[in-house]
Amino acid sequence: MDKLLKNAFKIQIQSKEGFEFEEFVDELFLLKYGVDDYVPIRRNKDKGNDGTVLPEQKILACYAPRKYNRPDFETKVLGAKNKEGDFEKYQKNWKAEYPNWEMYVNHEVAPEQLTLIQGLDGNTSIKGIDQLLSIIDELTSSKKRKLAAYLGIENFFIQDYIQEIINDLLNASNVEDKAIHFDKKTLVPPQKKIELNFEQDDWDGMNSEMILVMEEFTTINNILSGYNDDEINVLKRRIINDYNKLSGSFKERLYNLTDQYTREYGNIKDDEYVKCVKSILLYMFEQCLIGRKTDSEL
C-alpha cells in the first residue's frame, strides 16, 4: 500500500472504539473469509464471542479503548470480582468446539498484553494495528477498495491506484529516457483535441468522459512531482511506444491500451482501476503526447 493510504487506514482503525471497532473487524473478516467462513456475532450477550472464523475453528475477541490502560485490559481478558472476563466466557461457552482464541486491539500490542495472552491456557494470540494493516494489504484491490469506502477514505485509494500504475509502468519499461517536453502555451482545449481524434458521434460521450477523468489530473500531477525528470520521461516514452505499437483509430488505441495495462497490472473487472488507467492515458493525451495534434501543437 502507498504510505498515505496505509496511514489513512491506520488513523481510521485507531479511531474506532468499542462496538464500532467490532463492526470494523466484522467488515474486514467478511472481506477476507467470505460469508460462508466468517460469522459475525451480535454485540450484546455474545457469551465471549466477537466473531467466528469457521475454517480455523477460531473465536475472536475485540478490545478498543480510547486509550490503552493495563488494569482495564486485564479486567477485559481475565475478569474481576463478580465479573467474567472474555477468556473465561470463551472457555465456558466455545472452547470445546473452537479451540483457537484470538484478540484484536486498535493499537500497537504492548509487551505486557502479549505476555498475558500467551500465558493463557490454550491456543491464544493477540494482534494489533500493524497486523490489521497487514491483513488489509493482502486483500485483493477490489476488496481493499470496499473497505476504504466503508471507512470513508476512497480518495486515498484512488491515489494509491494511480501511484501503483505509474510504478508498474516504470518497472516494466526498458525504453530510452530521451527528454520529452511540451509547451503549455501550445495546449488547446480538450474539446478541440477530441474533435480531431474522434468521430463526431463520439464527441459528446468523450467530452463527458474527459470531464470525469480530469478530476484525477491534479492527483496525477502531485504524484509525478515526486519523480525525477528521467523517470517521468521514461514513463511518457513507455506510453508513447505502447500506443504506437497499436493500430486503428485513436479511440480503438485508447481503449485497447487501457485494456492492456489493466490486464497486465490490475483487475479488468475493477471499474475504479480501469478509470485510473484511462485517467493516466488521457492525461498524456491532454499533454499532446498521444493522439493527433492540432496545427498549433505541431
Steps between C-alpha positions, in 0.01 A plus 500: 500500500601859440611673822215752489239226457657287772502796737137579413400142586702518823342825616149374430556168679653666804200733522258206532403420857278238660225369274622714209830311505316168512295605198821587315651160583182334371527696175867411459454129569193470279717635217790272593307175556159549337152453642530121509815492713456797733202550733448838673341478844247737661654770714317433828495172692752345262627252760859602433486482122564808284522302175553143379748385234356160409783338295755592770271401790576837651309738726589870492505752781528877448638769728492861382532763772540873450836461673674177601496431872666186638256433791200543269653263247565237765141532621375471141691174452504341848201662664471636852296440812145397398586563133603244241779588259483431127733201526301336777180540296676348201622203702156436640298538179722447194835333566376143459391564140742783414844434654662821369452844658635826363471857625514810279580848632488843333856594602852359499529193721678576827752246642283433806199436276694242300630334818152480651333353192777249430485386861133399481399135497458396137584610147476876543644803321465877474529730198506878478496782250810382309355153443165648397675716239684192374169314459359794307806512275446134407143563379432521128480852360120489470457383860750757623300768322175379663663529841629848414147600400366359828750718690439805282853522354426421132701802380819360651429173322481672159838661570642160596372349173655775287831473687496122452427526125779754446749284692399190303547682170842626609615161630396326178660760274824455308458795264749781460453795731530771238359829617141563399377852542178681436427869499195584707450810284422280198236291679150530361168424675438124528181536294702602191731201541200271542344635180828432319547146632147359525207451266226759543263243650748455787559867579234545770581173677873567489459855629307361798763233560778757478330719761470196727864394481636855516396493866805274549748717306597696813568172680713379206691831500565474874622141472725574203657788693660234718693352206810640334502621138664183370231280655221717362657485153524120522133484594394725213719315250361165617142613442583659162677184381218271615247729334696502173514119494121488472303555181161649429333826591596699809189373675594138427858555615388678817263224603737221399789655695274551802402133479863392455629685806205395713553133416876522558496686828151498649155348477292547186185463712598783734331808352698738722831356383392527135407864560842571651682344203287701257560815707877460456464440124269798452738709709765418236244573228426840654875572494508418124727197551261253335234560239484728197616857572342827395702735275604715798639194681713369211 
